[in-house]
Amino acid sequence: MTMPGVGAVVALTFRAAVDRPERFSSSKAIGPCFGLTPRRYQSGETDRTGTISRAGDPAVRVALFEAAHVLMTRVATWSKLKAWAVAVAKRRGAKRAKVALARKIGVVLHRMWIDGTDFRFTDKNDRADQMTAKA
């Protein structure tokens, strides 16, 4: 729950659905597991990318989408995650940006769970730059 936009309901829903985080080979596998990746149709020379696949638990998908919506609209503190989502929204639209952010939130939550760390608003390199700027 240290991640902005993620409250008790989202955290518990995610934790109950994932159950054992080590069953995923990498954190990137969270997106396809909960249907937050594009559906593909490939046949012969045809290769179409469609809407999200909607595979897996719909409650988790909804919870992650709501967390993404809250992060983009209600959270005032800027993070790299929010800046990335706003940039995607300018290019592709708000709905696609929220789905992409929901997938990314799932990946970050899984990684935080595996590592046992809290959410960092900036990464290590930014902190080093801030420390040298203050000195």
Number of C-alpha atoms within 10 A of each C-alpha: 14 13 17 23 19 20 13 9 13 21 18 15 18 20 16 11 14 18 10 11 16 12 9 13 9 12 18 16 15 23 22 17 17 24 20 25 20 15 15 13 10 9 8 5 6 7 10 11 11 11 12 16 15 16 15 15 15 12 14 24 25 16 21 28 23 18 26 28 20 16 25 23 12 12 13 11 9 13 16 12 18 20 12 13 25 19 13 18 17 10 11 11 13 17 13 16 22 24 23 20 26 26 25 21 24 26 18 18 24 23 17 16 15 13 9 9 11 12 15 12 16 12 11 10 9 10 12 10 10 11 10 8 8 6 5
